[in-house]
């Protein structure tokens, strides 16, 4: 478990590729890929990098001082407890573990990570602005265009998207992405003082990626790389990423982590009781494997004949809808053609997706 935790911290904490059951941790950049049960070479629809990376529910929680705000005080204590537990279990890289074992140095590390997270919160695009479709759905022609966005006009190239895509999609090396291959700040590959990492050469990956790439809140990505990460100490960024992974997996680990997470949730939601572990296991299994477990249910109670009848009914409804389009007085001909295309583009899921 701890080896996989370290692997997750250094390979996916910057940009979280979601794959249905594997998209639980957001990190800085969640990218839902739409796969149902397992990762595939490429997602079935364009990736959607967006803003994320906060341990608290929204940016508004970060606007006060931890001394004055009960939520931030509880969150600070929670992060401190997670680091202490992970250090005791030998789960942290040496550079972080040395600080995490000493209360004063651990508290300083938590303050630094929380300050970084607070800057991320300040970089968020407000939800009201993201209601604008142009802000929420921003097609980007290629990874090179995304690279220009996160480099800024004169900023160093802290993160190489093409090299990361090569590593993630093609199983290549992370060298040159800015993501550390190891867990320590020293020699991590994230540049100190703004020096760019070595070039990561990508052969043909851009051409094989979905096109266009789609961003949600590109202003956030630009702010994070050109204003926040560039002036943050490497050890602080790594501590933040490690804490992100710890927060995600804490509820699945030993009792100390589970209780720490529950105490934090009590402050946020007012929860009174922690469900028994077996109930939490069932709920998580259903959440992560809902289609697979649901298929067992429908195989027992929903016959193939019923599915055929339902699809026949849906087909009749679609046909009647399309037939009505030409006679709708309020809908012009171009709009009717678009509506008809939308009907044909839909995918009918009856009884569950056909998973083979």
C-alpha positions in Angstrom: 0.0 0.0 0.0 2.7 2.5 1.0 4.7 1.9 -2.1 1.7 2.5 -4.3 1.0 5.6 -2.2 4.4 7.0 -3.0 4.0 6.1 -6.6 0.7 8.0 -6.8 2.2 11.0 -5.0 4.9 11.4 -7.6 3.2 10.5 -10.8 -0.3 11.8 -10.6 -0.6 14.5 -8.0 0.0 17.3 -10.5 -2.5 16.2 -13.1 -5.1 13.7 -12.0 -6.2 11.4 -14.9 -9.6 10.1 -14.0 -10.7 6.7 -15.2 -14.0 6.0 -13.6 -13.0 4.1 -10.6 -9.5 5.7 -10.6 -10.5 9.3 -10.5 -11.0 9.8 -6.7 -8.0 12.1 -6.0 -8.1 15.5 -7.6 -4.6 16.9 -7.0 -4.1 20.2 -8.9 -5.7 19.2 -12.1 -8.5 16.6 -12.3 -9.0 15.2 -15.8 -12.1 13.1 -16.1 -11.6 10.6 -19.0 -14.9 8.8 -18.9 -13.8 5.2 -18.9 -16.1 2.9 -16.9 -14.0 0.2 -15.3 -10.4 0.4 -16.3 -7.9 2.8 -17.9 -7.7 2.7 -21.7 -5.0 4.1 -24.0 -7.0 7.2 -24.7 -10.2 8.6 -23.2 -13.4 8.3 -25.3 -13.9 12.1 -25.2 -11.5 15.1 -24.9 -9.8 15.6 -21.5 -11.1 18.4 -19.4 -8.4 19.8 -17.2 -10.0 22.1 -14.6 -9.3 23.7 -11.3 -8.9 21.7 -8.1 -6.5 20.8 -5.4 -8.3 22.0 -2.3 -8.8 19.9 0.8 -11.7 22.1 2.0 -15.0 22.3 0.1 -14.5 25.7 -1.6 -12.1 28.6 -1.9 -14.2 30.6 0.6 -12.9 28.5 3.4 -9.4 29.9 3.0 -10.2 33.6 3.4 -9.6 33.8 7.1 -6.6 33.0 9.4 -6.4 29.6 11.0 -6.3 31.4 14.3 -9.7 33.0 13.7 -11.6 30.2 11.8 -12.7 26.9 13.3 -12.6 25.1 9.9 -9.0 26.1 9.2 -8.0 25.2 12.7 -9.5 21.8 12.4 -8.0 21.4 8.9 -4.5 22.4 10.2 -4.8 19.8 13.0 -5.9 17.2 10.5 -3.0 17.7 8.2 -0.6 17.7 11.2 -2.1 14.4 12.4 -1.8 12.8 8.9 1.8 13.7 8.6 2.6 12.4 12.1 0.9 9.0 11.4 2.5 8.7 8.0 6.0 9.4 9.5 5.4 6.8 12.2 4.5 4.3 9.6 7.6 5.1 7.5 5.4 6.1 4.6 7.0 9.4 3.7 10.1 10.2 1.7 13.2 11.0 3.9 13.1 14.8 3.4 9.5 15.0 4.5 9.8 12.3 7.1 12.6 14.1 9.0 10.4 17.2 9.5 7.2 15.2 10.1 8.8 13.3 13.1 9.4 16.6 15.0 6.3 18.5 16.2 7.7 22.0 15.6 9.1 21.3 12.2 6.0 19.3 11.2 3.8 22.3 12.2 6.0 24.6 10.0 5.6 22.2 7.1 1.9 22.1 7.5 1.7 25.9 7.6 3.8 26.2 4.5 1.6 23.6 2.6 -1.6 25.3 3.8 -0.2 28.7 2.7 0.4 27.2 -0.8 -3.1 25.7 -0.8 -4.5 29.1 0.1 -2.8 30.6 -2.9 -4.3 27.9 -5.1 -7.7 28.9 -3.6 -7.1 32.5 -4.5 -6.3 31.5 -8.1 -9.7 29.8 -8.5 -12.0 31.2 -11.1 -15.3 32.0 -9.3 -18.2 29.6 -10.0 -20.4 32.4 -11.3 -17.8 33.1 -14.1 -17.6 29.4 -15.0 -21.3 29.5 -15.8 -20.2 31.2 -19.0 -19.8 28.4 -21.6 -16.8 30.1 -23.0 -15.0 29.9 -19.6 -16.1 26.4 -18.8 -15.5 24.8 -22.2 -12.3 26.1 -23.8 -11.0 24.0 -26.7 -7.2 24.0 -27.0 -5.9 22.8 -30.4 -2.8 21.0 -29.0 -0.5 20.4 -26.1 1.8 23.0 -27.4 -1.0 25.6 -27.0 -1.5 24.3 -23.4 2.2 24.6 -22.8 2.2 28.2 -23.9 -0.7 28.9 -21.6 1.1 27.5 -18.5 4.6 28.8 -19.4 3.4 32.4 -19.5 5.1 35.1 -21.5 8.5 34.8 -19.9 8.1 32.2 -17.3 10.2 29.1 -17.1 8.8 25.8 -18.3 8.0 24.2 -14.9 5.9 21.4 -16.3 6.1 19.8 -19.7 2.7 18.6 -20.8 3.9 16.6 -23.9 6.4 14.7 -21.8 3.8 14.0 -19.2 1.3 12.8 -21.9 4.0 10.5 -23.2 4.6 9.1 -19.7 0.9 8.7 -18.9 -0.5 7.4 -22.2 2.5 5.6 -23.5 4.1 4.3 -20.3 7.2 6.4 -20.9 9.6 8.1 -18.5 8.6 11.0 -16.3 12.0 12.6 -16.8 11.7 16.2 -18.0 8.1 16.7 -16.9 8.9 18.4 -13.7 7.3 15.5 -11.8 9.9 13.9 -9.4 10.8 10.3 -10.2 11.8 10.0 -6.5 10.2 11.4 -3.4 12.7 13.9 -2.2 13.0 17.6 -3.0 16.7 17.3 -3.8 17.1 16.0 -7.4 13.3 16.0 -7.8 13.2 17.4 -11.3 11.1 20.4 -10.2 13.4 23.4 -10.8 14.6 25.5 -8.0 14.7 29.2 -8.8 13.0 28.8 -12.1 15.5 26.8 -14.1 13.9 24.7 -16.7 14.2 20.9 -16.6 15.7 19.0 -19.5 13.7 18.7 -22.7 11.3 15.8 -22.9 11.1 14.7 -26.5 7.7 13.5 -27.6 7.3 11.5 -30.8 3.8 11.4 -32.2 1.9 11.6 -28.9 0.2 14.9 -29.7 -1.1 13.5 -32.9 -2.7 10.5 -31.1 -4.3 12.5 -28.3 -8.0 13.5 -28.5 -8.4 16.8 -30.3 -9.2 19.3 -29.3 -8.1 19.2 -25.7 -10.7 21.0 -23.5 -10.0 23.2 -20.5 -12.3 24.4 -17.9 -11.1 27.7 -16.3 -7.8 28.1 -18.2 -7.2 31.2 -16.1 -6.6 29.0 -13.1 -4.0 26.9 -14.9 -2.2 29.9 -16.0 -2.2 31.6 -12.6 -1.0 28.4 -10.8 2.0 27.9 -13.0 3.0 31.4 -13.8 2.3 33.0 -10.4 2.0 30.4 -7.6 4.2 27.3 -8.3 7.1 29.4 -9.8 7.7 31.1 -6.5 7.0 28.3 -4.1 9.8 26.2 -2.5 10.1 22.7 -3.9 9.8 21.0 -0.5 6.5 22.9 0.1 5.0 21.8 -3.2 6.0 18.2 -2.5 4.6 18.2 1.0 1.3 19.6 -0.4 1.1 16.8 -3.0 1.9 14.2 -0.4 -0.8 15.5 1.9 -3.3 15.5 -1.0 -2.6 11.7 -1.5 -2.8 11.1 2.3 -6.1 12.8 2.5 -7.5 10.7 -0.3 -6.4 7.4 1.0 -6.7 8.0 4.8 -10.2 6.6 5.0 -9.0 3.3 3.7 -6.0 2.9 6.0 -5.6 1.9 9.6 -7.8 3.2 12.4 -5.7 6.3 13.2 -6.2 7.7 9.7 -9.9 6.8 9.6 -10.5 8.5 12.9 -8.6 11.6 11.9 -10.6 11.9 8.7 -13.9 11.4 10.6 -13.0 14.1 13.1 -12.4 16.5 10.2 -15.7 15.5 8.6 -17.5 16.1 11.9 -16.4 19.7 11.7 -17.4 20.1 8.1 -20.6 18.2 8.0 -21.8 17.7 11.6 -21.6 13.9 11.2 -22.3 12.2 14.5 -21.3 8.6 13.8 -18.8 6.8 11.6 -20.5 3.9 9.8 -19.1 0.4 10.4 -16.2 -0.5 8.2 -18.2 -3.2 6.3 -20.8 -0.6 5.4 -18.1 1.8 4.2 -16.6 -1.0 2.1 -19.9 -1.9 0.5 -20.6 1.8 -0.3 -17.2 2.3 -1.8 -17.5 -0.9 -3.9 -20.8 0.3 -5.2 -19.5 3.7 -6.0 -16.4 2.5 -7.8 -17.9 -0.6 -9.4 -21.5 0.4 -9.8 -21.9 -0.8 -13.3 -20.3 -4.1 -12.6 -22.3 -4.8 -9.4 -25.4 -3.4 -11.0 -25.0 -5.8 -13.8 -25.3 -8.8 -11.4 -28.6 -7.3 -10.2 -30.1 -6.7 -13.6 -29.0 -10.1 -14.9 -31.1 -11.6 -12.2 -34.2 -9.3 -12.5 -34.2 -7.7 -15.9 -34.3 -10.1 -18.9 -32.8 -9.5 -22.4 -36.4 -9.5 -23.8 -37.2 -6.6 -21.5 -34.2 -4.7 -22.8 -35.3 -5.3 -26.4 -38.8 -4.0 -25.6 -37.4 -0.9 -23.9 -35.1 -0.1 -26.8 -38.0 -0.6 -29.2 -40.0 1.9 -27.2 -37.2 4.4 -27.1 -36.7 4.0 -30.9 -40.3 4.8 -31.4 -40.1 7.9 -29.3 -37.1 9.1 -31.2 -38.7 8.5 -34.5 -41.9 10.4 -33.4 -39.7 13.3 -32.2 -37.8 13.5 -35.5 -41.0 13.4 -37.4 -42.4 16.3 -35.5 -39.4 18.6 -36.1 -40.4 19.8 -39.6 -43.9 20.9 -38.5 -42.8 22.9 -35.4 -43.6 26.5 -36.3 -41.2 28.0 -33.8 -38.1 25.9 -35.0 -36.3 26.9 -38.2 -34.9 24.4 -40.7 -31.2 24.7 -39.5 -32.4 24.1 -35.9 -34.5 21.1 -36.9 -31.5 19.5 -38.6 -29.3 20.1 -35.6 -32.0 18.6 -33.3 -32.3 15.5 -35.6 -28.5 15.0 -35.5 -28.6 15.2 -31.7 -31.2 12.4 -31.5 -29.1 10.2 -33.6 -25.9 10.9 -31.7 -27.4 9.7 -28.3 -26.4 6.4 -26.8 -29.2 4.4 -25.2 -28.2 2.6 -22.0 -30.9 0.2 -21.0 -30.2 -2.5 -18.4 -26.6 -1.2 -18.3 -23.8 -0.6 -20.7 -22.7 -3.4 -22.9 -19.3 -4.3 -21.2 -18.7 -7.6 -23.1 
